[in-house]
Amino acid sequence: MNPVLKAANAIRSCSAIVIATGAGMGVDSGLPDFRGDEGFWKAYPPFRKLGLSFVDLADPRWFADNPAQAWGFYGHRLELYRKTKPHAGYQILKQWADSKAYGCFSFTSNVDCHFELSGFDTDRIVECHGSFSQLQCRQPCSQALWSATDTNVSIDEATMLANAPLPQCPHCNQTARPNILMFGDYKWIGNRTHAQVDRFNSWLSKIPKGEIAIIEIGAGTAVPSVRNLSATLIQQKYATLIRINPREPKGPDRTISIAQGGLETLQEINELL
């Protein structure tokens, strides 16, 4: 059977949906996925000249060692995510979820806030790597988080250095940083994400085995947080996994593999439904 048809049947027959997404979900909105150094440098040419990769810059030490460089990168991303409109696939997913007895829960490694911007219930979102919607102290001096809504960073795009003044912690006046999980990040405050996971587990506990369809989009193996969740739900809840990924679509038993992009696939499934 055609995998898109199999996916449509699985969605039609389930009573709960887990939407599990990685960087590939944002590609159809026009966001870069930073796959490999070349992809990153295409999005940020000044960093090629400096020899800095995404992995180099996604290191919390920059907020202490060179905060203008850190906020040059993260401030640009903050504005990019704000001005980018989530693609139509988000509304397709929301429409499906709204028709289910248990609704849906979104689990994403993306930090772009696009599920929230698309009208998904914020109490049913897990942002496993944090979110650009919140800031924290770089130290941190406390466990406090605060909204990034009023944070605006001026950036020299020729050098990708942020101009003063930089965002500051309101409690100690040290440099602030986004509440997102970076590489080797022992200073990330994970309380908000941990509370999201607790709500997710409470929701899962109410759903009978075999009733969940996981719609996984654009989640790769390099940082496997999302794929690990899918594997766990297959094992523990007998969930059916619909894995939409043009490069790495294969999965364990109970996986429907679709080797193409997210928005295209969601539209094809929606036509069948």
C-alpha positions in Angstrom: 0.0 0.0 0.0 1.2 3.5 -0.8 2.7 4.9 2.4 0.8 8.2 2.2 -2.5 6.2 2.1 -1.3 4.1 5.0 -0.5 7.3 6.9 -4.0 8.7 6.2 -5.6 5.5 7.4 -3.5 5.6 10.6 -4.6 9.2 11.3 -8.2 8.5 10.5 -8.3 5.6 13.0 -6.4 7.0 15.9 -7.9 8.9 18.9 -4.7 10.9 19.8 -1.9 12.5 17.9 1.6 13.2 19.0 3.3 15.7 16.6 7.0 15.2 16.9 9.2 17.7 14.9 12.8 18.6 14.3 14.6 21.2 12.2 13.1 19.8 9.0 9.7 21.1 10.0 10.8 24.7 9.7 12.4 24.3 6.2 9.0 24.7 4.5 8.6 28.0 6.3 11.8 29.2 4.8 14.0 28.6 7.9 17.5 27.3 7.6 18.1 23.8 9.1 21.9 24.4 9.6 22.6 20.9 8.3 26.4 20.7 7.9 28.8 23.6 7.9 28.0 24.6 4.3 24.3 24.9 5.0 25.1 27.0 8.1 27.6 29.3 6.3 25.1 29.8 3.4 22.7 31.3 6.0 25.4 33.2 7.8 28.3 34.0 5.4 30.3 36.2 8.0 30.9 33.2 10.1 32.6 31.4 7.2 35.2 34.1 7.2 35.7 33.6 11.0 35.8 29.8 10.6 32.9 29.4 13.1 30.4 26.6 12.6 26.9 26.2 14.1 28.4 23.8 16.7 31.1 26.4 17.6 28.5 29.1 18.1 25.9 27.0 19.9 28.2 27.1 23.0 27.1 29.0 26.1 30.6 30.2 26.8 30.2 32.9 24.1 27.8 34.8 26.4 30.7 35.3 28.9 33.7 35.5 26.5 32.2 37.5 23.7 28.6 38.5 24.4 28.4 40.8 21.3 29.3 37.8 19.1 26.8 35.5 21.0 23.9 38.0 20.6 24.9 38.7 17.0 24.0 35.1 16.2 21.2 34.5 18.7 19.6 38.0 18.2 19.5 37.4 14.5 17.8 34.1 14.9 15.3 35.6 17.4 14.2 38.2 14.8 14.2 35.6 12.0 11.8 33.3 13.9 9.6 36.3 14.8 9.2 37.5 11.2 8.9 34.0 9.6 5.3 32.9 9.1 4.7 29.2 10.0 3.8 27.2 6.9 0.3 25.8 6.1 1.2 22.4 7.5 0.8 23.6 11.0 -2.9 24.4 10.4 -3.4 21.0 8.8 -2.0 19.3 11.8 -4.2 21.4 14.2 -7.3 20.6 12.2 -6.6 16.8 12.5 -5.8 17.1 16.2 -9.0 19.1 16.9 -11.0 16.2 15.6 -9.6 13.6 17.9 -11.0 12.5 21.3 -7.7 13.1 23.1 -6.5 15.9 20.9 -2.8 16.2 20.4 0.5 17.0 22.1 3.4 18.6 20.2 6.9 17.6 21.1 9.6 19.6 19.3 13.3 20.2 19.4 12.7 23.5 17.5 13.1 26.7 19.5 11.1 28.9 17.0 7.8 29.1 18.9 5.9 28.2 15.7 3.4 25.8 17.3 2.4 28.6 19.8 2.3 31.1 16.9 0.0 28.7 15.0 -2.6 28.6 17.8 -1.7 25.3 19.5 -2.5 25.0 23.2 0.6 26.1 25.0 -0.2 23.6 27.8 0.2 20.8 25.2 3.6 21.7 23.8 7.0 20.2 24.9 10.0 22.3 23.7 12.6 19.8 24.7 15.5 22.2 23.8 13.9 25.3 25.3 12.5 28.3 23.4 13.4 31.7 22.2 10.3 33.0 23.9 12.2 33.0 27.2 15.4 34.5 28.5 17.6 33.6 31.5 20.7 34.9 33.2 23.9 33.6 31.6 25.4 32.8 35.1 22.7 31.9 36.1 22.2 34.0 39.2 18.8 32.3 39.9 16.3 30.0 38.3 14.2 32.9 37.0 13.0 33.1 33.4 11.4 36.1 31.7 9.7 36.8 28.5 11.7 37.8 25.4 8.7 39.6 23.9 10.2 43.1 24.4 13.8 42.1 23.6 15.2 43.6 20.4 18.8 43.3 19.4 20.5 45.6 16.9 23.0 43.7 14.8 25.8 44.7 12.3 25.1 42.0 9.6 28.5 42.6 8.0 30.3 41.4 11.2 27.3 39.6 12.9 28.2 41.5 16.1 25.4 42.8 18.3 25.4 46.5 19.2 25.1 47.7 22.7 23.0 47.6 24.8 22.7 43.8 25.1 19.9 42.1 26.9 20.6 42.0 30.6 19.4 39.9 33.6 17.1 42.1 35.6 18.3 40.5 38.8 22.1 40.9 38.6 22.7 43.0 35.4 24.9 40.3 33.9 24.3 39.4 30.2 21.1 37.5 29.6 20.8 34.6 27.1 18.0 32.7 25.5 16.6 29.8 27.5 17.6 27.3 24.9 19.7 24.2 25.4 23.1 24.6 23.7 26.0 22.1 23.4 27.7 21.2 26.6 25.2 23.5 28.4 25.3 23.1 32.2 23.8 26.5 32.8 20.5 26.0 30.9 17.5 26.3 33.2 15.3 23.4 32.3 12.5 23.9 34.8 10.0 25.2 32.1 10.7 22.2 29.8 10.5 19.8 32.7 7.0 21.1 33.6 6.0 20.6 29.9 7.2 17.0 30.0 5.3 16.4 33.2 2.1 17.6 31.5 2.9 15.4 28.5 3.3 12.3 30.6 0.1 13.0 32.4 -1.7 13.3 29.1 -0.1 10.1 27.8 -1.2 8.2 30.9 -4.9 8.7 30.0 -4.6 7.3 26.5 -5.1 3.5 25.9 -2.4 1.5 24.1 -2.7 1.4 20.4 -4.6 4.7 20.1 -1.8 7.1 19.3 -0.5 8.1 15.8 2.9 9.9 15.9 3.4 12.3 13.1 7.2 12.9 13.1 8.5 15.5 10.7 12.1 16.5 9.9 13.7 14.9 12.9 17.2 13.5 12.2 19.7 11.2 13.9 22.4 13.8 14.5 20.5 15.1 17.6 18.1 12.2 18.2 15.9 13.7 21.0 12.7 13.5 18.9 13.4 10.2 17.3 14.1 8.7 20.7 10.7 9.9 21.9 9.0 8.2 18.9 10.8 4.9 19.6 9.7 5.0 23.2 6.1 5.6 22.3 6.1 2.7 19.9 7.4 0.4 22.6 5.4 1.7 25.5 2.1 2.7 23.9 2.1 0.6 20.7 1.9 3.8 18.8 2.0 4.0 15.0 4.8 6.2 13.7 4.5 8.2 10.5 8.0 9.3 9.8 8.3 12.0 7.2 11.9 12.7 6.4 13.5 13.0 2.9 16.9 11.8 4.1 16.3 9.4 7.0 12.8 8.0 6.7 13.4 4.4 8.0 12.3 3.4 11.5 11.5 0.4 13.7 8.4 -1.8 13.4 5.1 0.1 13.3 6.8 2.8 11.2 5.3 4.2 8.0 8.2 5.7 6.2 7.7 8.6 3.8 10.8 9.9 2.1 9.7 13.5 1.2 9.2 16.9 2.7 6.8 17.8 5.5 4.4 20.3 3.9 4.1 18.3 0.7 3.3 15.1 2.6 0.8 16.8 5.0 -1.1 18.2 2.0 -1.2 14.9 0.3 -2.5 13.1 3.4 -5.0 15.9 3.9 -6.4 15.4 0.4 -7.0 11.7 1.2 -8.7 12.6 4.6 
